[in-house]
Amino acid sequence: MQHNSCGTGNFLLGMTAGMMAGAALGAVMAPSSRQVKRAAHRAAKRVNDMVDHLADSMDF
């Protein structure tokens, strides 16, 4: 059986390439700040609506 010492180096090179590709893909697919702000605004509105509904149900 022959021992291949380059296996670890190839593994690290492949892992690094995969991480770089994942980071590049993540940067391309990341939502814009406008989309994040819009989603946060919608979530805050839903929470306010639920609090209002709960307060009405409890007769506050």
Buried (B, 14 or more C-beta within 10 A) or exposed (E): EEEEEEEEEEEEEEEEEEEEEEEEEEEEEEEEEEEEEEEEEEEEEEEEEEEEEEEEEEEE
